[in-house]
Amino acid sequence: MDFARSVEYLLSLGNEVSAMKLGLENIRTLLAAFGNPHEKYIKVQVAGTNGKGSVCAFLDSICNEAGIATGTYTSPHLVSITERIRINGVDITEDEFARIANVVRETSDSLLSLKRLEYRPTFFEQMTAIALVAFAEANVQLAILETGLGGRLDATTAAKAEIAAITRIDLDHQEYLGDTIEQIAAEKAAIIQPGSKVAISDQDPRAMGVILDRCGRLEIGPRFASQITCIKEQPATIRSPRTTYAGVLFGLRGNHQVENAKVAILIAETLQEHFPISTQNVIDGLRNARHPGRLELSGKFLFDGAHNAGGAFALRAYVDRSVTRPITMIFGAMKGKDIAVMAETLFPVAETLILTRPENSRAMSADELKQLVPRDLTIRNLVLTDSVKEAISEAERRSPDQGLILVTGSLYLVGEAKKLLQEKATAEI
């Protein structure tokens, strides 16, 4: 099975969110069939509503600077599925991905025929198995795992990470995780295992209470981002209880990244018990970190996958502080999102707003988005489109020469837009 067919098969398993089945028995059985590859290296698992991908990006960069053989597993991808699995800072090759994906598929089918699995492993379960097997085959020393959704029943939790990090928790995916901050925090705090080392970002007091209760019951003393101070100048000086990091520049845009950097520092300092990570490694790693699709500036396009209220607030803060050009905004979102809050936060900064629908089964149509916009919200120029390709064409036509085209509302939208722009650039060569 070549790369294209392996991707086609995985996608045929259904949307990674709407077709998922929360639970750990299936993934545990599948991993056991491979000899529990996750037991061959140390794991860091990162959960939270916002910031977990950025923490993984910062930490991956720090560990690469330190020369640690590192595997990093994140989701979703933007253009290629291979982006989800990185080994020593490089995406897995298409050939390696296809080879391991085929073995995982065959093993899943065999276990299913033997009735050792309750159901065929989902897209995310098979992806997680592919990543953990790939890391074992590459002899990584450390795996950084971004939780897909929630934590308690997420496939990555089957790896039983020795180090757990909780980024800021907010309302999102309520249909799966619960309607309150406390319920959502309980799902995410469940990644904390007996004996875990734990790093916690600043939190709503309700979420913090739930996380601390989990730690208390397991007799774990966590470390807190609030223990780290940062003079928010560029370059910054960051002081933790252990050391001082001077002359720090952040490779990721936005003041909200300071909080994510603090969590990454907490994890890096915890990893010093296992690996020789120097102060300079941390400084260089924070500077060299990259996280595509999150405040990523490319030409006159700014891509940001803000997909909930917290992400929208962070994006708005960045725009208010750093953008002076007229903005043409392309916006698309998945079902179940708080469109009203996102609209009130983001839409006022746009000279022209283009609503669109990404090619995703969970995506809302432009007309559906329009119906959820608060009636008292003034929008200067509103355009409805049926596809991302049409939205890009409209944006390029309407945006002034010195303007900025902001693509936001969903990482799936960002990924599709980036792919279309890459194809267009290739065709013009």
Helices and strands as residue ranges (DSSP letters): H 3-12, H 25-33, G 37-40, E 42-47, H 52-65, E 70-73, G 81-84, E 85-87, E 90-91, H 94-113, H 123-137, E 142-146, G 155-159, E 163-166, H 174-177, H 181-189, E 197-200, H 205-217, E 223-224, G 225-227, E 229-231, E 236-239, E 244-248, H 257-271, H 279-288, E 296-298, E 301-304, H 309-322, E 327-331, H 339-346, G 347-349, E 350-355, H 366-372, E 382-384, H 388-398, E 404-408, H 411-428
